[in-house]
């Protein structure tokens, strides 16, 4: 086992060295990490609320307080409810570098004010460096907070796709059509409570509550199936053709144009960032499942897997601890390209006005606001460049991983 760990460490050390040799991919990774920093600290970079302030002798941290208020863990004092933060007279104040939130409307600079034109601002500190859009919202602030939305959707949607793809692909590749056997009681209850779970997940509304309702139904079905196994007719075990089921699911999803499927779902549902993440994730797992399945078809016949089975280890333990970790290399490449595709999909949905709430400014939403004339080209240029840059960076990282994980590149 120690030898196996050493081999894994040597392999990933080799991958890191190979990746560093690809300067385009390495610099792309650095820029992505910088953009991730912007996404994480967007509220501290562009916000009308101060980072810290002293008002009437009391010190406040409005941005941090806003997090607690949004989680319903606290609330602002009465004197700070529904105030215009930029108009308050502070004893001391430390503001964000960009003193505008993406929702802040500057009524003195509405109507697509150019970043190079004359602006009605009290000082250079309050200038809109990338201009404003139609109702006076700051473009630079919208770009910064749009970075957060793009990264959240890209990373979480591909996390959802990765969990589904790795799980289904691993089951299909490792167990095949005869490796999983369950009792008739478990099979019947599984089918019934899966249908009930889907029904209640849709009925309760909400992304996380729906997921919770689904898994609660599955767990209840499992509990009910245990005493039913004692009934003779429900005791015999049945093979689950998991490989065929997964392959047919992949074929069905691949046969439907993914973008049209996403548009159809988000068009009939209430706009929500969680909805967009879930739909993109639930329709993007097929490539990951294919790669994992192909890798495990090869790995399950290797000597160390056979040795583990000969030692009597449970097959589930072998799958989770030994097989899947050694099959993840091609998945990393798919995830990198998938994040770029998810960001591009979200931008397209925002551009046509679907999925994201209308009041939320994203890169795609800014592009849609630029329609209608040549006088507001800056509203399209900056978010368009942000989309192009982000997608290109993730594609370059994906190409770098492809080269680094290719054993033929070793010298």
KEKE-3310 file (N, C-alpha, C; in steps of 0.2 Angstrom, whole numbers, plus 5000, padded with zeros to 4 digits):
npx = (5004:5010:5019:5010:5005:5016:5019:5007:5010:5022:5017:5007:5016:5024:5014:5011:5024:5024:5013:5018:5027:5020:5018:5008:4996:5000:5001:4988:4981:4986:4980:4966:4965:4967:4956:4947:4949:4944:4931:4928:4930:4921:4911:4919:4926:4918:4906:4892:4890:4900:4916:4921:4915:4912:4899:4889:4897:4897:4905:4904:4902:4897:4896:4900:4890:4879:4880:4876:4863:4857:4857:4847:4852:4854:4851:4850:4853:4839:4842:4850:4842:4836:4844:4853:4868:4879:4876:4877:4884:4899:4909:4921:4926:4929:4929:4925:4935:4928:4915:4902:4887:4881:4868:4866:4859:4863:4857:4861:4869:4863:4857:4867:4881:4897:4913:4923:4917:4910:4905:4894:4899:4904:4918:4934:4935:4922:4920:4913:4922:4921:4910:4892:4876:4859:4850:4859:4867:4883:4896:4908:4907:4896:4903:4913:4905:4898:4908:4909:4896:4898:4908:4903:4892:4899:4908:4900:4890:4897:4902:4891:4888:4900:4899:4887:4891:4903:4898:4888:4895:4906:4899:4893:4905:4913:4905:4897:4884:4880:4885:4879:4868:4852:4839:4822:4813:4820:4822:4808:4804:4813:4810:4797:4799:4808:4801:4791:4800:4804:4792:4789:4800:4798:4786:4788:4796:4810:4828:4837:4829:4821:4830:4833:4821:4820:4830:4826:4815:4820:4828:4818:4811:4822:4822:4809:4810:4819:4812:4803:4811:4811:4800:4796:4794:4799:4812:4823:4837:4840:4848:4854:4855:4865:4875:4869:4858:4864:4871:4860:4854:4863:4864:4851:4851:4861:4856:4847:4847:4858:4858:4845:4837:4840:4836:4822:4819:4822:4814:4801:4801:4803:4814:4831:4847:4851:4843:4848:4861:4858:4852:4861:4871:4864:4863:4876:4884:4887:4898:4908:4904:4906:4920:4924:4918:4924:4938:4937:4932:4944:4953:4947:4951:4964:4979:4981:4968:4962:4970:4965:4952:4954:4959:4948:4942:4928:4918:4913:4921:4934:4931:4928:4940:4951:4949:4941:4949:4960:4955:4952:4960:4957:4945:4947:4951:4940:4932:4938:4936:4922:4918:4921:4912:4900:4900:4899:4886:4878:4880:4874:4861:4857:4859:4848:4838:4834:4833:4842:4837:4829:4833:4846:4863:4873:4887:4882:4869:4873:4878:4866:4860:4866:4861:4854:4860:4874:4880:4882:4893:4903:4897:4895:4907:4916:4910:4909:4922:4926:4919:4925:4939:4938:4933:4942:4954:4950:4949:4963:4969:4963:4968:4982:4981:4977:4989:4998:4993:4995:5003:5012:5019:5030:5047)
npy = (4994:5006:5008:5010:5022:5030:5029:5036:5049:5052:5051:5062:5072:5072:5076:5089:5095:5094:5102:5114:5117:5121:5136:5145:5139:5139:5153:5156:5149:5157:5169:5166:5162:5175:5181:5173:5177:5191:5187:5181:5192:5202:5210:5218:5225:5232:5242:5251:5252:5255:5248:5248:5259:5273:5279:5291:5289:5276:5260:5252:5237:5237:5229:5216:5214:5214:5202:5194:5199:5195:5181:5180:5181:5192:5210:5227:5241:5253:5266:5264:5258:5256:5267:5279:5276:5283:5296:5298:5306:5302:5299:5292:5283:5269:5265:5254:5251:5254:5264:5259:5249:5235:5237:5250:5265:5279:5294:5305:5302:5294:5285:5280:5284:5289:5281:5290:5302:5317:5318:5319:5320:5322:5321:5314:5302:5297:5294:5285:5273:5264:5269:5271:5262:5261:5266:5271:5263:5257:5251:5245:5240:5231:5222:5217:5210:5202:5193:5186:5179:5172:5163:5156:5150:5142:5134:5127:5121:5113:5105:5098:5091:5084:5075:5068:5062:5055:5046:5038:5034:5027:5017:5010:5007:4999:4989:4984:4975:4965:4966:4972:4968:4967:4965:4960:4967:4979:4984:4986:4996:5005:5010:5015:5025:5033:5039:5046:5054:5062:5069:5076:5083:5092:5098:5105:5115:5127:5125:5118:5113:5105:5095:5090:5084:5074:5065:5062:5055:5044:5038:5034:5025:5015:5011:5006:4995:4986:4977:4971:4962:4950:4944:4929:4930:4942:4941:4935:4940:4952:4956:4972:4980:4991:4996:4996:5004:5017:5020:5021:5032:5042:5042:5046:5060:5065:5065:5075:5092:5101:5115:5119:5111:5116:5129:5127:5122:5132:5142:5140:5140:5148:5162:5160:5159:5147:5138:5139:5134:5121:5116:5117:5109:5096:5093:5091:5080:5069:5067:5066:5055:5045:5045:5041:5028:5022:5022:5014:5002:4997:4998:4989:4977:4976:4971:4975:4978:4965:4959:4965:4961:4947:4947:4949:4962:4972:4976:4988:4996:4994:5001:5014:5018:5014:5012:5023:5034:5032:5034:5047:5056:5060:5066:5078:5086:5087:5094:5106:5111:5111:5120:5132:5131:5131:5144:5151:5147:5152:5166:5167:5164:5174:5185:5183:5184:5174:5163:5170:5181:5197:5209:5206:5210:5203:5197:5193:5199:5213:5214:5212:5224:5233:5233:5241:5253:5262:5271:5267:5258:5254:5247:5235:5231:5229:5218:5209:5206:5201:5189:5182:5182:5174:5162:5158:5157:5146:5136:5136:5131:5118:5113:5113:5104:5092:5090:5088:5077:5067:5053:5051:5063:5063:5065)
npz = (5000:5004:4994:4983:4986:4985:4972:4967:4972:4965:4952:4952:4955:4944:4934:4939:4936:4922:4919:4923:4913:4902:4898:4894:4899:4913:4916:4913:4923:4934:4932:4932:4946:4951:4947:4953:4966:4965:4963:4976:4985:4981:4986:4995:4986:4978:4983:4989:5003:5017:5021:5035:5047:5058:5066:5073:5085:5086:5080:5065:5054:5040:5028:5032:5042:5033:5027:5038:5040:5028:5030:5040:5053:5060:5061:5055:5064:5069:5065:5054:5044:5028:5023:5013:5010:5005:5008:5021:5036:5042:5056:5055:5041:5030:5014:5000:4986:4974:4975:4973:4973:4962:4961:4964:4959:4950:4949:4944:4934:4924:4909:4900:4902:4896:4899:4896:4895:4901:4918:4931:4946:4963:4966:4960:4966:4966:4953:4938:4932:4921:4915:4915:4914:4907:4918:4926:4934:4939:4928:4931:4944:4941:4933:4942:4952:4943:4940:4951:4950:4938:4941:4952:4946:4936:4944:4953:4946:4938:4948:4953:4941:4941:4952:4949:4937:4940:4949:4943:4931:4937:4944:4932:4925:4934:4940:4930:4922:4930:4942:4953:4965:4972:4984:4980:4987:4991:4978:4973:4983:4981:4968:4970:4980:4974:4964:4972:4979:4968:4966:4978:4979:4969:4973:4985:4982:4980:4979:4988:4998:4990:4986:4998:5002:4992:4996:5008:5006:4999:5009:5018:5010:5010:5024:5025:5016:5023:5033:5025:5017:5024:5019:5010:4996:4992:4995:4987:4977:4964:4949:4944:4929:4928:4920:4907:4909:4913:4901:4892:4897:4895:4881:4878:4884:4876:4864:4864:4860:4871:4874:4870:4878:4891:4890:4888:4901:4910:4905:4909:4923:4939:4939:4944:4952:4957:4950:4937:4940:4944:4933:4922:4928:4929:4916:4911:4914:4906:4898:4908:4914:4904:4902:4915:4916:4905:4909:4921:4916:4911:4923:4932:4929:4933:4941:4955:4959:4958:4967:4979:4979:4981:4994:5001:5003:5003:4988:4986:4994:4988:4976:4980:4986:4979:4965:4959:4963:4955:4942:4939:4932:4918:4920:4926:4915:4908:4917:4917:4904:4905:4915:4908:4897:4905:4910:4898:4894:4904:4902:4890:4893:4901:4893:4884:4893:4902:4916:4926:4938:4933:4939:4942:4938:4926:4916:4904:4905:4904:4891:4884:4888:4880:4868:4854:4850:4844:4852:4865:4866:4875:4885:4880:4876:4888:4896:4886:4883:4896:4896:4885:4889:4901:4897:4887:4896:4904:4894:4890:4901:4902:4890:4894:4905:4898:4890:4901:4907:4898:4895:4885:4884:4892:4895)
capx = (5000:5014:5022:5005:5004:5022:5018:5003:5013:5026:5013:5005:5022:5026:5009:5013:5030:5023:5009:5021:5031:5016:5018:5001:4992:5002:4999:4980:4979:4987:4974:4960:4966:4966:4948:4943:4950:4939:4924:4926:4930:4918:4908:4924:4929:4913:4900:4890:4891:4907:4919:4920:4913:4910:4893:4887:4901:4897:4908:4900:4905:4891:4897:4900:4883:4874:4880:4872:4856:4854:4856:4842:4855:4854:4847:4853:4849:4834:4844:4853:4838:4834:4847:4857:4875:4884:4874:4878:4890:4902:4915:4926:4924:4934:4925:4927:4938:4923:4910:4895:4885:4879:4861:4865:4857:4866:4852:4864:4873:4859:4857:4873:4886:4903:4918:4928:4914:4909:4901:4891:4901:4907:4925:4937:4933:4916:4919:4912:4928:4919:4903:4885:4871:4853:4847:4864:4871:4890:4898:4914:4904:4893:4908:4916:4900:4897:4913:4906:4891:4900:4912:4898:4888:4903:4911:4895:4886:4902:4903:4885:4889:4905:4896:4883:4895:4908:4895:4885:4901:4909:4895:4893:4911:4916:4900:4894:4876:4878:4889:4875:4862:4848:4833:4816:4810:4823:4821:4802:4803:4817:4807:4791:4801:4811:4795:4788:4805:4804:4786:4789:4806:4795:4781:4790:4799:4817:4833:4840:4823:4819:4835:4832:4815:4821:4834:4822:4810:4824:4830:4812:4810:4827:4820:4804:4812:4822:4808:4800:4816:4809:4794:4800:4793:4803:4819:4828:4841:4839:4854:4853:4859:4867:4879:4864:4854:4868:4872:4854:4853:4868:4861:4845:4853:4866:4852:4843:4852:4858:4856:4838:4834:4841:4831:4815:4818:4823:4809:4795:4802:4805:4821:4835:4854:4851:4840:4853:4867:4856:4850:4868:4875:4861:4864:4883:4888:4887:4905:4912:4902:4909:4927:4925:4916:4930:4944:4935:4932:4951:4956:4944:4955:4971:4982:4980:4960:4961:4973:4961:4946:4957:4960:4942:4939:4921:4919:4912:4928:4939:4929:4929:4947:4957:4947:4939:4955:4965:4952:4950:4964:4953:4939:4950:4951:4933:4929:4941:4932:4915:4917:4921:4905:4894:4900:4896:4879:4875:4880:4869:4854:4856:4858:4841:4833:4831:4836:4844:4832:4830:4837:4853:4867:4878:4890:4877:4864:4876:4878:4859:4858:4870:4858:4849:4863:4881:4882:4884:4897:4907:4893:4896:4914:4919:4908:4911:4930:4927:4917:4930:4945:4937:4932:4949:4958:4949:4951:4970:4970:4961:4973:4988:4980:4978:4996:5001:4991:4996:5010:5017:5023:5035:5053)
capy = (5000:5012:5008:5012:5029:5033:5029:5041:5055:5053:5053:5069:5077:5073:5080:5096:5098:5095:5107:5121:5118:5124:5143:5148:5136:5141:5160:5156:5147:5163:5174:5163:5163:5182:5182:5170:5182:5196:5185:5180:5198:5207:5215:5222:5229:5237:5242:5257:5251:5256:5242:5249:5266:5276:5284:5293:5287:5268:5257:5247:5234:5236:5223:5209:5214:5213:5194:5191:5201:5191:5175:5181:5180:5198:5215:5233:5246:5256:5272:5262:5254:5260:5274:5280:5275:5288:5302:5298:5310:5298:5301:5289:5278:5266:5263:5250:5255:5256:5265:5258:5242:5234:5239:5257:5269:5286:5297:5311:5299:5289:5286:5277:5289:5286:5282:5295:5308:5321:5314:5323:5317:5327:5321:5309:5296:5294:5293:5279:5272:5261:5272:5268:5259:5266:5268:5274:5258:5257:5245:5242:5236:5225:5217:5213:5206:5197:5188:5181:5175:5168:5158:5152:5145:5138:5129:5123:5117:5107:5101:5094:5087:5079:5070:5063:5058:5050:5041:5034:5031:5022:5011:5007:5004:4994:4983:4981:4973:4959:4967:4975:4963:4969:4961:4963:4972:4985:4986:4989:5002:5010:5013:5019:5031:5038:5043:5050:5059:5067:5072:5080:5088:5098:5101:5109:5122:5128:5120:5114:5109:5099:5090:5087:5080:5069:5060:5059:5049:5038:5035:5031:5019:5010:5009:5001:4989:4981:4972:4968:4957:4944:4940:4925:4932:4948:4940:4934:4946:4953:4960:4978:4981:4998:4999:4998:5010:5023:5021:5023:5039:5046:5042:5051:5067:5067:5066:5081:5098:5103:5122:5120:5108:5121:5135:5125:5121:5139:5147:5138:5140:5155:5164:5159:5157:5140:5134:5139:5130:5114:5113:5116:5103:5090:5091:5091:5075:5064:5066:5064:5048:5041:5045:5037:5021:5019:5021:5009:4995:4995:4997:4984:4970:4976:4966:4977:4977:4958:4957:4968:4956:4941:4948:4949:4968:4974:4979:4996:4999:4994:5006:5021:5019:5012:5012:5029:5039:5031:5035:5054:5060:5063:5070:5085:5090:5088:5099:5113:5114:5111:5127:5137:5130:5133:5152:5154:5146:5157:5172:5167:5164:5181:5189:5182:5186:5168:5160:5174:5187:5203:5214:5204:5212:5198:5199:5192:5205:5219:5213:5213:5231:5237:5233:5247:5259:5262:5276:5264:5252:5252:5243:5228:5229:5226:5212:5204:5204:5197:5182:5180:5181:5169:5156:5156:5155:5139:5132:5135:5127:5112:5110:5111:5097:5087:5088:5086:5070:5062:5049:5051:5069:5062:5065)
capz = (5000:5004:4987:4979:4988:4983:4965:4966:4973:4960:4946:4952:4955:4937:4931:4940:4932:4915:4918:4923:4907:4898:4901:4893:4904:4920:4917:4913:4930:4939:4931:4935:4953:4953:4946:4959:4972:4964:4965:4983:4989:4977:4991:4998:4981:4975:4987:4992:5010:5019:5024:5042:5048:5064:5065:5080:5090:5086:5075:5062:5049:5036:5023:5036:5045:5028:5027:5044:5039:5023:5033:5045:5059:5063:5058:5056:5069:5066:5061:5048:5040:5022:5022:5007:5014:5003:5010:5029:5038:5046:5060:5051:5036:5025:5009:4995:4981:4970:4980:4970:4972:4956:4961:4965:4953:4951:4945:4940:4928:4920:4902:4897:4903:4894:4904:4894:4895:4907:4923:4937:4952:4968:4965:4956:4970:4964:4945:4935:4928:4915:4913:4917:4909:4906:4924:4931:4937:4938:4924:4934:4949:4939:4931:4948:4955:4938:4940:4956:4948:4933:4944:4956:4942:4933:4948:4957:4941:4936:4954:4952:4935:4942:4957:4945:4931:4943:4953:4938:4927:4941:4944:4926:4923:4939:4942:4924:4922:4935:4949:4958:4966:4978:4985:4977:4992:4990:4971:4973:4987:4978:4962:4972:4984:4970:4961:4977:4980:4963:4966:4983:4977:4964:4976:4991:4980:4982:4977:4993:5001:4985:4986:5005:5002:4988:4999:5014:5003:4997:5015:5021:5006:5012:5030:5024:5013:5027:5036:5019:5015:5027:5016:5005:4989:4991:4998:4982:4974:4957:4946:4941:4924:4929:4914:4901:4911:4912:4894:4889:4900:4892:4874:4878:4885:4871:4858:4864:4860:4878:4875:4870:4884:4897:4889:4889:4908:4914:4903:4913:4930:4942:4938:4950:4950:4959:4945:4932:4942:4944:4926:4919:4931:4928:4909:4909:4917:4902:4896:4914:4915:4899:4904:4921:4914:4901:4914:4926:4912:4911:4929:4936:4928:4934:4947:4962:4960:4959:4974:4984:4980:4984:5001:5004:5004:5000:4982:4987:4997:4982:4971:4982:4989:4974:4958:4957:4963:4949:4936:4939:4928:4912:4923:4927:4909:4906:4922:4915:4898:4907:4918:4902:4894:4910:4910:4892:4894:4909:4899:4884:4896:4904:4887:4881:4898:4905:4921:4931:4940:4929:4942:4944:4933:4925:4910:4898:4905:4902:4884:4882:4889:4875:4861:4852:4847:4844:4857:4871:4864:4881:4889:4877:4875:4894:4898:4881:4884:4902:4894:4880:4893:4906:4893:4884:4901:4906:4889:4890:4907:4900:4886:4898:4908:4893:4889:4907:4909:4893:4897:4879:4884:4897:4892)
cpx = (5004:5017:5017:5004:5010:5022:5013:5006:5018:5023:5010:5010:5024:5021:5010:5018:5028:5018:5013:5026:5027:5014:5011:4996:4993:4999:4991:4978:4980:4981:4968:4960:4965:4959:4944:4944:4945:4932:4923:4926:4926:4914:4912:4927:4925:4907:4898:4891:4899:4910:4919:4919:4912:4905:4890:4890:4901:4901:4904:4904:4900:4891:4896:4893:4878:4874:4875:4864:4853:4853:4850:4845:4855:4851:4851:4850:4844:4837:4848:4849:4836:4837:4851:4864:4879:4882:4875:4884:4893:4908:4921:4923:4929:4929:4929:4930:4933:4917:4902:4893:4882:4871:4860:4864:4859:4861:4855:4868:4870:4859:4863:4878:4893:4908:4923:4924:4913:4904:4900:4893:4905:4915:4927:4935:4927:4914:4917:4917:4926:4912:4898:4881:4865:4850:4852:4868:4878:4892:4903:4911:4900:4897:4911:4911:4898:4902:4911:4901:4893:4904:4908:4895:4893:4906:4906:4891:4891:4903:4897:4886:4895:4903:4892:4887:4900:4904:4892:4890:4904:4905:4894:4899:4914:4911:4897:4886:4875:4882:4885:4869:4858:4842:4827:4812:4813:4822:4814:4801:4808:4814:4801:4794:4805:4806:4792:4793:4805:4798:4787:4795:4803:4790:4783:4793:4806:4822:4835:4835:4821:4824:4835:4826:4816:4825:4831:4818:4814:4826:4824:4810:4815:4824:4814:4805:4816:4818:4804:4804:4814:4804:4798:4800:4798:4810:4824:4831:4840:4845:4851:4857:4861:4871:4874:4860:4858:4869:4866:4852:4857:4866:4855:4847:4857:4861:4848:4848:4852:4856:4848:4834:4835:4837:4824:4814:4817:4817:4803:4795:4804:4812:4825:4842:4854:4849:4845:4859:4864:4855:4856:4871:4871:4861:4871:4887:4889:4895:4910:4910:4905:4916:4928:4923:4922:4936:4943:4935:4940:4954:4953:4947:4962:4973:4980:4972:4959:4964:4968:4955:4948:4958:4954:4939:4932:4922:4918:4918:4933:4937:4930:4936:4952:4955:4946:4945:4960:4962:4950:4954:4960:4947:4941:4950:4944:4930:4931:4937:4925:4914:4917:4914:4899:4894:4897:4889:4875:4874:4875:4862:4852:4855:4851:4836:4830:4836:4838:4839:4834:4834:4844:4858:4873:4882:4885:4871:4867:4876:4871:4857:4861:4867:4854:4853:4871:4884:4884:4888:4901:4903:4893:4903:4917:4917:4909:4918:4930:4925:4922:4936:4944:4936:4938:4954:4957:4950:4959:4972:4968:4966:4980:4987:4980:4985:5000:5000:4992:5003:5015:5021:5029:5042:5059)
cpy = (5006:5013:5012:5020:5033:5034:5035:5048:5057:5055:5060:5074:5078:5077:5088:5099:5099:5101:5114:5122:5122:5131:5146:5145:5138:5148:5160:5154:5153:5168:5172:5163:5170:5184:5179:5174:5188:5193:5184:5187:5203:5212:5220:5227:5234:5236:5249:5258:5252:5249:5242:5257:5267:5281:5285:5290:5279:5266:5252:5244:5232:5230:5217:5209:5212:5205:5191:5193:5196:5184:5175:5180:5186:5204:5222:5237:5250:5263:5270:5258:5259:5267:5274:5281:5281:5295:5303:5302:5305:5301:5298:5284:5276:5263:5258:5254:5258:5257:5264:5250:5241:5236:5246:5261:5277:5290:5303:5309:5293:5290:5285:5283:5286:5286:5287:5302:5312:5318:5319:5320:5322:5327:5315:5302:5293:5293:5286:5277:5269:5263:5269:5265:5264:5269:5270:5269:5257:5250:5241:5237:5230:5220:5213:5208:5201:5192:5183:5176:5170:5162:5153:5147:5140:5132:5125:5119:5111:5102:5096:5089:5082:5073:5065:5059:5053:5045:5036:5031:5026:5016:5007:5003:4998:4988:4980:4980:4968:4960:4969:4970:4966:4965:4964:4968:4979:4988:4990:4996:5007:5014:5018:5025:5035:5042:5048:5056:5064:5072:5078:5085:5094:5101:5106:5115:5123:5123:5115:5110:5104:5094:5086:5082:5074:5063:5058:5054:5043:5034:5031:5025:5013:5007:5004:4995:4984:4976:4968:4962:4950:4940:4936:4927:4938:4947:4939:4941:4946:4958:4966:4980:4989:5000:5000:5004:5016:5025:5024:5030:5044:5047:5047:5058:5069:5069:5072:5087:5101:5110:5123:5117:5113:5127:5133:5124:5128:5143:5146:5139:5147:5156:5163:5157:5150:5136:5134:5134:5123:5112:5112:5110:5096:5088:5091:5086:5069:5062:5064:5057:5043:5040:5040:5029:5018:5017:5015:5002:4993:4994:4991:4977:4971:4972:4969:4977:4969:4956:4959:4963:4950:4941:4949:4956:4969:4977:4986:4999:5000:5000:5013:5023:5018:5013:5019:5034:5038:5032:5043:5058:5064:5067:5077:5089:5092:5094:5106:5116:5115:5118:5132:5137:5132:5141:5154:5153:5151:5164:5172:5167:5171:5186:5189:5183:5180:5166:5164:5180:5193:5208:5213:5206:5206:5200:5198:5198:5211:5219:5215:5221:5236:5237:5239:5253:5258:5267:5273:5257:5249:5247:5235:5226:5226:5219:5206:5202:5200:5190:5179:5178:5174:5162:5153:5154:5147:5134:5130:5130:5119:5109:5109:5105:5091:5085:5085:5079:5065:5059:5050:5058:5068:5061:5062)
cpz = (5000:4997:4982:4980:4985:4975:4963:4966:4967:4953:4946:4952:4947:4933:4932:4937:4925:4914:4918:4917:4902:4901:4900:4898:4911:4921:4917:4920:4935:4938:4933:4943:4955:4952:4951:4965:4971:4966:4972:4987:4985:4981:4994:4993:4978:4979:4989:5000:5012:5022:5032:5042:5056:5063:5072:5086:5091:5080:5072:5056:5044:5032:5027:5039:5039:5027:5032:5043:5033:5025:5038:5052:5063:5059:5059:5061:5065:5062:5055:5043:5034:5022:5016:5010:5011:5005:5018:5030:5044:5050:5057:5047:5031:5020:5004:4990:4976:4974:4977:4971:4965:4955:4962:4959:4955:4946:4941:4934:4925:4913:4898:4896:4901:4899:4902:4894:4901:4912:4929:4943:4956:4967:4961:4959:4968:4956:4943:4930:4921:4913:4917:4912:4910:4912:4929:4935:4935:4934:4928:4940:4947:4936:4936:4951:4950:4938:4946:4954:4943:4936:4949:4952:4938:4938:4951:4952:4939:4942:4954:4947:4937:4947:4953:4940:4934:4946:4947:4933:4931:4942:4938:4924:4927:4940:4935:4925:4927:4941:4954:4959:4972:4978:4981:4981:4991:4983:4971:4977:4984:4972:4965:4976:4980:4966:4966:4979:4975:4964:4972:4982:4973:4968:4982:4988:4983:4981:4982:4997:4997:4986:4993:5005:4998:4992:5005:5012:5002:5004:5018:5017:5008:5019:5029:5021:5017:5030:5031:5016:5018:5024:5010:4998:4987:4993:4992:4979:4967:4955:4943:4936:4923:4923:4908:4903:4910:4905:4890:4891:4896:4884:4874:4879:4879:4865:4858:4864:4867:4879:4875:4876:4890:4896:4890:4897:4912:4911:4907:4920:4932:4941:4944:4948:4952:4954:4939:4933:4941:4937:4922:4921:4929:4920:4906:4911:4912:4900:4902:4915:4910:4900:4910:4919:4910:4905:4918:4922:4912:4918:4933:4935:4929:4940:4954:4964:4962:4966:4980:4985:4983:4992:5005:5006:5000:4993:4982:4990:4992:4977:4973:4984:4984:4967:4956:4957:4957:4942:4935:4935:4922:4914:4924:4921:4907:4911:4919:4909:4900:4910:4913:4899:4898:4910:4904:4891:4898:4905:4893:4887:4898:4898:4884:4887:4902:4911:4927:4932:4936:4932:4944:4937:4932:4918:4904:4899:4903:4894:4881:4883:4883:4869:4860:4850:4848:4849:4864:4870:4870:4885:4887:4877:4882:4896:4893:4882:4890:4900:4890:4884:4897:4902:4890:4890:4903:4900:4888:4896:4905:4895:4889:4902:4904:4891:4895:4909:4904:4894:4891:4879:4888:4893:4897)
residu = (UNK:UNK:UNK:UNK:UNK:UNK:UNK:UNK:UNK:UNK:UNK:UNK:UNK:UNK:UNK:UNK:UNK:UNK:UNK:UNK:UNK:UNK:UNK:UNK:UNK:UNK:UNK:UNK:UNK:UNK:UNK:UNK:UNK:UNK:UNK:UNK:UNK:UNK:UNK:UNK:UNK:UNK:UNK:UNK:UNK:UNK:UNK:UNK:UNK:UNK:UNK:UNK:UNK:UNK:UNK:UNK:UNK:UNK:UNK:UNK:UNK:UNK:UNK:UNK:UNK:UNK:UNK:UNK:UNK:UNK:UNK:UNK:UNK:UNK:UNK:UNK:UNK:UNK:UNK:UNK:UNK:UNK:UNK:UNK:UNK:UNK:UNK:UNK:UNK:UNK:UNK:UNK:UNK:UNK:UNK:UNK:UNK:UNK:UNK:UNK:UNK:UNK:UNK:UNK:UNK:UNK:UNK:UNK:UNK:UNK:UNK:UNK:UNK:UNK:UNK:UNK:UNK:UNK:UNK:UNK:UNK:UNK:UNK:UNK:UNK:UNK:UNK:UNK:UNK:UNK:UNK:UNK:UNK:UNK:UNK:UNK:UNK:UNK:UNK:UNK:UNK:UNK:UNK:UNK:UNK:UNK:UNK:UNK:UNK:UNK:UNK:UNK:UNK:UNK:UNK:UNK:UNK:UNK:UNK:UNK:UNK:UNK:UNK:UNK:UNK:UNK:UNK:UNK:UNK:UNK:UNK:UNK:UNK:UNK:UNK:UNK:UNK:UNK:UNK:UNK:UNK:UNK:UNK:UNK:UNK:UNK:UNK:UNK:UNK:UNK:UNK:UNK:UNK:UNK:UNK:UNK:UNK:UNK:UNK:UNK:UNK:UNK:UNK:UNK:UNK:UNK:UNK:UNK:UNK:UNK:UNK:UNK:UNK:UNK:UNK:UNK:UNK:UNK:UNK:UNK:UNK:UNK:UNK:UNK:UNK:UNK:UNK:UNK:UNK:UNK:UNK:UNK:UNK:UNK:UNK:UNK:UNK:UNK:UNK:UNK:UNK:UNK:UNK:UNK:UNK:UNK:UNK:UNK:UNK:UNK:UNK:UNK:UNK:UNK:UNK:UNK:UNK:UNK:UNK:UNK:UNK:UNK:UNK:UNK:UNK:UNK:UNK:UNK:UNK:UNK:UNK:UNK:UNK:UNK:UNK:UNK:UNK:UNK:UNK:UNK:UNK:UNK:UNK:UNK:UNK:UNK:UNK:UNK:UNK:UNK:UNK:UNK:UNK:UNK:UNK:UNK:UNK:UNK:UNK:UNK:UNK:UNK:UNK:UNK:UNK:UNK:UNK:UNK:UNK:UNK:UNK:UNK:UNK:UNK:UNK:UNK:UNK:UNK:UNK:UNK:UNK:UNK:UNK:UNK:UNK:UNK:UNK:UNK:UNK:UNK:UNK:UNK:UNK:UNK:UNK:UNK:UNK:UNK:UNK:UNK:UNK:UNK:UNK:UNK:UNK:UNK:UNK:UNK:UNK:UNK:UNK:UNK:UNK:UNK:UNK:UNK:UNK:UNK:UNK:UNK:UNK:UNK:UNK:UNK:UNK:UNK:UNK:UNK:UNK:UNK:UNK:UNK:UNK:UNK:UNK:UNK:UNK:UNK:UNK:UNK:UNK:UNK:UNK:UNK:UNK:UNK:UNK:UNK:UNK:UNK:UNK:UNK:UNK:UNK:UNK:UNK:UNK:UNK:UNK:UNK:UNK:UNK:UNK:UNK:UNK:UNK:UNK:UNK:UNK:UNK:UNK)
# end
